[in-house]
Amino acid sequence: MSPERPAGPPARVVVDTNVLLSAALSPEGTPARLLDCLLLHSVLVFSEATFAELEARIWKPKFDRYLSIEIRQGLVHDFAAAAEWVRIPQPLQARGWSRDPDDDAFVRAALAADAGWLVSGDADLLCLRQVEGVRILSPAQAWAGCPGSRGSA
C-alpha cells in the first residue's frame, strides 16, 4: 500500500450511513462540507451491504419532514452513480472488528477497496481508530485533512 499523502484525503474513502444522512440533513454542517471535499478529491466506496444500509435508513418515515422523496431519490441515485463498488472477498466476510457486528460491513468495504479512510460518527467504529491501514475518523477529523479546511496543510 502506498503511503498516504500528507495533506488531503486518500483516493478511496468509505463513509458511514450516519455521516451521509447528516450531510443531507444539514447542508452547512461539517459532514456536508466533508462530503463535498471527498466528492472532489476522492472516490466514495460502497459494498452491497453498506449501500443497502443507506437505502434502508434514508426511507425511514422520520426523514419525511426534512427530505422530500425527490431529494432522497436523487441522493440514492447520485451516490450509486458516483461510487466505486467493491465485492467483499470470502475471507473478509467472516471477519469482525466492531462491538456492533452491523458496523463490520463498513470495515470490510474499506479493506476490500484499499480505502485510506473510513469516516463515521459511530462510537463503535471510532474506538477502533485504525484497522489494517484504514484510518477510522470522525467527520471533523476527516474535514481537518481536506483542502480548504482550517486544519489542512
C-alpha positions as protocol buffer text, in pm:
chain_id: "A"
residue {
  index: 1
  type: MET
  ca { x: 0 y: 0 z: 0 }
}
residue {
  index: 2
  type: SER
  ca { x: 138 y: 340 z: -91 }
}
residue {
  index: 3
  type: PRO
  ca { x: 187 y: 594 z: 188 }
}
residue {
  index: 4
  type: GLU
  ca { x: -97 y: 838 z: 246 }
}
residue {
  index: 5
  type: ARG
  ca { x: -45 y: 1187 z: 111 }
}
residue {
  index: 6
  type: PRO
  ca { x: 49 y: 1431 z: 386 }
}
residue {
  index: 7
  type: ALA
  ca { x: -240 y: 1665 z: 304 }
}
residue {
  index: 8
  type: GLY
  ca { x: -577 y: 1586 z: 163 }
}
residue {
  index: 9
  type: PRO
  ca { x: -798 y: 1283 z: 162 }
}
residue {
  index: 10
  type: PRO
  ca { x: -690 y: 946 z: 22 }
}
residue {
  index: 11
  type: ALA
  ca { x: -801 y: 820 z: -317 }
}
residue {
  index: 12
  type: ARG
  ca { x: -1078 y: 597 z: -177 }
}
residue {
  index: 13
  type: VAL
  ca { x: -1298 y: 662 z: 125 }
}
residue {
  index: 14
  type: VAL
  ca { x: -1582 y: 471 z: 288 }
}
residue {
  index: 15
  type: VAL
  ca { x: -1840 y: 697 z: 452 }
}
residue {
  index: 16
  type: ASP
  ca { x: -2080 y: 553 z: 709 }
}
residue {
  index: 17
  type: THR
  ca { x: -2454 y: 597 z: 657 }
}
residue {
  index: 18
  type: ASN
  ca { x: -2484 y: 828 z: 958 }
}
residue {
  index: 19
  type: VAL
  ca { x: -2243 y: 1077 z: 801 }
}
residue {
  index: 20
  type: LEU
  ca { x: -2417 y: 1067 z: 462 }
}
residue {
  index: 21
  type: LEU
  ca { x: -2755 y: 1131 z: 624 }
}
residue {
  index: 22
  type: SER
  ca { x: -2614 y: 1409 z: 843 }
}
residue {
  index: 23
  type: ALA
  ca { x: -2476 y: 1575 z: 531 }
}
residue {
  index: 24
  type: ALA
  ca { x: -2816 y: 1559 z: 362 }
}
residue {
  index: 25
  type: LEU
  ca { x: -2998 y: 1692 z: 667 }
}
residue {
  index: 26
  type: SER
  ca { x: -2758 y: 1978 z: 741 }
}
residue {
  index: 27
  type: PRO
  ca { x: -2607 y: 2114 z: 416 }
}
residue {
  index: 28
  type: GLU
  ca { x: -2393 y: 2371 z: 602 }
}
residue {
  index: 29
  type: GLY
  ca { x: -2252 y: 2128 z: 861 }
}
residue {
  index: 30
  type: THR
  ca { x: -1916 y: 1956 z: 879 }
}
residue {
  index: 31
  type: PRO
  ca { x: -2042 y: 1627 z: 728 }
}
residue {
  index: 32
  type: ALA
  ca { x: -2175 y: 1815 z: 423 }
}
residue {
  index: 33
  type: ARG
  ca { x: -1854 y: 2014 z: 377 }
}
residue {
  index: 34
  type: LEU
  ca { x: -1656 y: 1692 z: 413 }
}
residue {
  index: 35
  type: LEU
  ca { x: -1872 y: 1514 z: 157 }
}
residue {
  index: 36
  type: ASP
  ca { x: -1820 y: 1799 z: -91 }
}
residue {
  index: 37
  type: CYS
  ca { x: -1444 y: 1766 z: -38 }
}
residue {
  index: 38
  type: LEU
  ca { x: -1450 y: 1389 z: -80 }
}
residue {
  index: 39
  type: LEU
  ca { x: -1655 y: 1408 z: -398 }
}
residue {
  index: 40
  type: LEU
  ca { x: -1393 y: 1645 z: -543 }
}
residue {
  index: 41
  type: HIS
  ca { x: -1077 y: 1472 z: -422 }
}
residue {
  index: 42
  type: SER
  ca { x: -1163 y: 1105 z: -360 }
}
residue {
  index: 43
  type: VAL
  ca { x: -1393 y: 827 z: -467 }
}
residue {
  index: 44
  type: LEU
  ca { x: -1664 y: 711 z: -230 }
}
residue {
  index: 45
  type: VAL
  ca { x: -1678 y: 336 z: -189 }
}
residue {
  index: 46
  type: PHE
  ca { x: -1985 y: 119 z: -131 }
}
residue {
  index: 47
  type: SER
  ca { x: -2036 y: -251 z: -97 }
}
residue {
  index: 48
  type: GLU
  ca { x: -2373 y: -415 z: -143 }
}
residue {
  index: 49
  type: ALA
  ca { x: -2418 y: -422 z: 236 }
}
residue {
  index: 50
  type: THR
  ca { x: -2319 y: -59 z: 301 }
}
residue {
  index: 51
  type: PHE
  ca { x: -2544 y: 69 z: 23 }
}
residue {
  index: 52
  type: ALA
  ca { x: -2832 y: -147 z: 147 }
}
residue {
  index: 53
  type: GLU
  ca { x: -2800 y: 20 z: 486 }
}
residue {
  index: 54
  type: LEU
  ca { x: -2816 y: 365 z: 325 }
}
residue {
  index: 55
  type: GLU
  ca { x: -3123 y: 267 z: 126 }
}
residue {
  index: 56
  type: ALA
  ca { x: -3296 y: 122 z: 431 }
}
residue {
  index: 57
  type: ARG
  ca { x: -3226 y: 425 z: 651 }
}
residue {
  index: 58
  type: ILE
  ca { x: -3291 y: 706 z: 405 }
}
residue {
  index: 59
  type: TRP
  ca { x: -3651 y: 589 z: 351 }
}
residue {
  index: 60
  type: LYS
  ca { x: -3743 y: 587 z: 721 }
}
residue {
  index: 61
  type: PRO
  ca { x: -4057 y: 798 z: 784 }
}
residue {
  index: 62
  type: LYS
  ca { x: -3872 y: 1013 z: 1039 }
}
residue {
  index: 63
  type: PHE
  ca { x: -3694 y: 1184 z: 746 }
}
residue {
  index: 64
  type: ASP
  ca { x: -4017 y: 1270 z: 560 }
}
residue {
  index: 65
  type: ARG
  ca { x: -4040 y: 1618 z: 710 }
}
residue {
  index: 66
  type: TYR
  ca { x: -3676 y: 1701 z: 630 }
}
residue {
  index: 67
  type: LEU
  ca { x: -3603 y: 1539 z: 294 }
}
residue {
  index: 68
  type: SER
  ca { x: -3856 y: 1511 z: 13 }
}
residue {
  index: 69
  type: ILE
  ca { x: -3898 y: 1186 z: -177 }
}
residue {
  index: 70
  type: GLU
  ca { x: -3735 y: 1354 z: -479 }
}
residue {
  index: 71
  type: ILE
  ca { x: -3430 y: 1462 z: -280 }
}
residue {
  index: 72
  type: ARG
  ca { x: -3388 y: 1114 z: -134 }
}
residue {
  index: 73
  type: GLN
  ca { x: -3426 y: 953 z: -475 }
}
residue {
  index: 74
  type: GLY
  ca { x: -3163 y: 1192 z: -611 }
}
residue {
  index: 75
  type: LEU
  ca { x: -2922 y: 1118 z: -327 }
}
residue {
  index: 76
  type: VAL
  ca { x: -2954 y: 741 z: -369 }
}
residue {
  index: 77
  type: HIS
  ca { x: -2909 y: 773 z: -745 }
}
residue {
  index: 78
  type: ASP
  ca { x: -2613 y: 1010 z: -723 }
}
residue {
  index: 79
  type: PHE
  ca { x: -2429 y: 808 z: -459 }
}
residue {
  index: 80
  type: ALA
  ca { x: -2478 y: 489 z: -658 }
}
residue {
  index: 81
  type: ALA
  ca { x: -2356 y: 654 z: -978 }
}
residue {
  index: 82
  type: ALA
  ca { x: -2053 y: 830 z: -827 }
}
residue {
  index: 83
  type: ALA
  ca { x: -1928 y: 545 z: -612 }
}
residue {
  index: 84
  type: GLU
  ca { x: -1678 y: 272 z: -665 }
}
residue {
  index: 85
  type: TRP
  ca { x: -1844 y: -59 z: -587 }
}
residue {
  index: 86
  type: VAL
  ca { x: -1646 y: -335 z: -419 }
}
residue {
  index: 87
  type: ARG
  ca { x: -1713 y: -702 z: -380 }
}
residue {
  index: 88
  type: ILE
  ca { x: -1621 y: -839 z: -38 }
}
residue {
  index: 89
  type: PRO
  ca { x: -1385 y: -1137 z: -72 }
}
residue {
  index: 90
  type: GLN
  ca { x: -1482 y: -1453 z: 116 }
}
residue {
  index: 91
  type: PRO
  ca { x: -1202 y: -1429 z: 376 }
}
residue {
  index: 92
  type: LEU
  ca { x: -1321 y: -1080 z: 480 }
}
residue {
  index: 93
  type: GLN
  ca { x: -1686 y: -1180 z: 503 }
}
residue {
  index: 94
  type: ALA
  ca { x: -1629 y: -1387 z: 815 }
}
residue {
  index: 95
  type: ARG
  ca { x: -1411 y: -1136 z: 999 }
}
residue {
  index: 96
  type: GLY
  ca { x: -1529 y: -891 z: 1263 }
}
residue {
  index: 97
  type: TRP
  ca { x: -1382 y: -589 z: 1440 }
}
residue {
  index: 98
  type: SER
  ca { x: -1657 y: -376 z: 1590 }
}
residue {
  index: 99
  type: ARG
  ca { x: -1860 y: -423 z: 1905 }
}
residue {
  index: 100
  type: ASP
  ca { x: -2161 y: -390 z: 1674 }
}
residue {
  index: 101
  type: PRO
  ca { x: -2143 y: -659 z: 1403 }
}
residue {
  index: 102
  type: ASP
  ca { x: -2354 y: -443 z: 1167 }
}
residue {
  index: 103
  type: ASP
  ca { x: -2069 y: -191 z: 1155 }
}
residue {
  index: 104
  type: ASP
  ca { x: -1825 y: -450 z: 1024 }
}
residue {
  index: 105
  type: ALA
  ca { x: -1975 y: -406 z: 674 }
}
residue {
  index: 106
  type: PHE
  ca { x: -1806 y: -65 z: 657 }
}
residue {
  index: 107
  type: VAL
  ca { x: -1469 y: -202 z: 769 }
}
residue {
  index: 108
  type: ARG
  ca { x: -1498 y: -483 z: 514 }
}
residue {
  index: 109
  type: ALA
  ca { x: -1575 y: -236 z: 235 }
}
residue {
  index: 110
  type: ALA
  ca { x: -1280 y: -17 z: 331 }
}
residue {
  index: 111
  type: LEU
  ca { x: -1041 y: -313 z: 341 }
}
residue {
  index: 112
  type: ALA
  ca { x: -1171 y: -460 z: 14 }
}
residue {
  index: 113
  type: ALA
  ca { x: -1126 y: -124 z: -160 }
}
residue {
  index: 114
  type: ASP
  ca { x: -790 y: -46 z: 0 }
}
residue {
  index: 115
  type: ALA
  ca { x: -950 y: 276 z: 123 }
}
residue {
  index: 116
  type: GLY
  ca { x: -742 y: 513 z: 330 }
}
residue {
  index: 117
  type: TRP
  ca { x: -1026 y: 639 z: 547 }
}
residue {
  index: 118
  type: LEU
  ca { x: -1350 y: 514 z: 694 }
}
residue {
  index: 119
  type: VAL
  ca { x: -1547 y: 817 z: 814 }
}
residue {
  index: 120
  type: SER
  ca { x: -1811 y: 760 z: 1080 }
}
residue {
  index: 121
  type: GLY
  ca { x: -1987 y: 919 z: 1373 }
}
residue {
  index: 122
  type: ASP
  ca { x: -2041 y: 578 z: 1532 }
}
residue {
  index: 123
  type: ALA
  ca { x: -1854 y: 525 z: 1860 }
}
residue {
  index: 124
  type: ASP
  ca { x: -1833 y: 151 z: 1793 }
}
residue {
  index: 125
  type: LEU
  ca { x: -1623 y: 224 z: 1483 }
}
residue {
  index: 126
  type: LEU
  ca { x: -1436 y: 531 z: 1609 }
}
residue {
  index: 127
  type: CYS
  ca { x: -1296 y: 342 z: 1908 }
}
residue {
  index: 128
  type: LEU
  ca { x: -1111 y: 114 z: 1665 }
}
residue {
  index: 129
  type: ARG
  ca { x: -908 y: 413 z: 1534 }
}
residue {
  index: 130
  type: GLN
  ca { x: -738 y: 205 z: 1262 }
}
residue {
  index: 131
  type: VAL
  ca { x: -782 y: -139 z: 1108 }
}
residue {
  index: 132
  type: GLU
  ca { x: -509 y: -280 z: 885 }
}
residue {
  index: 133
  type: GLY
  ca { x: -406 y: 58 z: 747 }
}
residue {
  index: 134
  type: VAL
  ca { x: -756 y: 209 z: 722 }
}
residue {
  index: 135
  type: ARG
  ca { x: -784 y: 515 z: 945 }
}
residue {
  index: 136
  type: ILE
  ca { x: -1125 y: 546 z: 1112 }
}
residue {
  index: 137
  type: LEU
  ca { x: -1207 y: 912 z: 1154 }
}
residue {
  index: 138
  type: SER
  ca { x: -1493 y: 1130 z: 1270 }
}
residue {
  index: 139
  type: PRO
  ca { x: -1627 y: 1380 z: 1017 }
}
residue {
  index: 140
  type: ALA
  ca { x: -1440 y: 1660 z: 1199 }
}
residue {
  index: 141
  type: GLN
  ca { x: -1111 y: 1469 z: 1191 }
}
residue {
  index: 142
  type: ALA
  ca { x: -1152 y: 1391 z: 820 }
}
residue {
  index: 143
  type: TRP
  ca { x: -1255 y: 1750 z: 742 }
}
residue {
  index: 144
  type: ALA
  ca { x: -933 y: 1873 z: 905 }
}
residue {
  index: 145
  type: GLY
  ca { x: -743 y: 1683 z: 632 }
}
residue {
  index: 146
  type: CYS
  ca { x: -939 y: 1835 z: 344 }
}
residue {
  index: 147
  type: PRO
  ca { x: -815 y: 2121 z: 128 }
}
residue {
  index: 148
  type: GLY
  ca { x: -994 y: 2437 z: 235 }
}
residue {
  index: 149
  type: SER
  ca { x: -1039 y: 2339 z: 598 }
}
residue {
  index: 150
  type: ARG
  ca { x: -855 y: 2534 z: 863 }
}
residue {
  index: 151
  type: GLY
  ca { x: -677 y: 2215 z: 971 }
}
residue {
  index: 152
  type: SER
  ca { x: -534 y: 2126 z: 629 }
}
residue {
  index: 153
  type: ALA
  ca { x: -177 y: 2192 z: 527 }
}
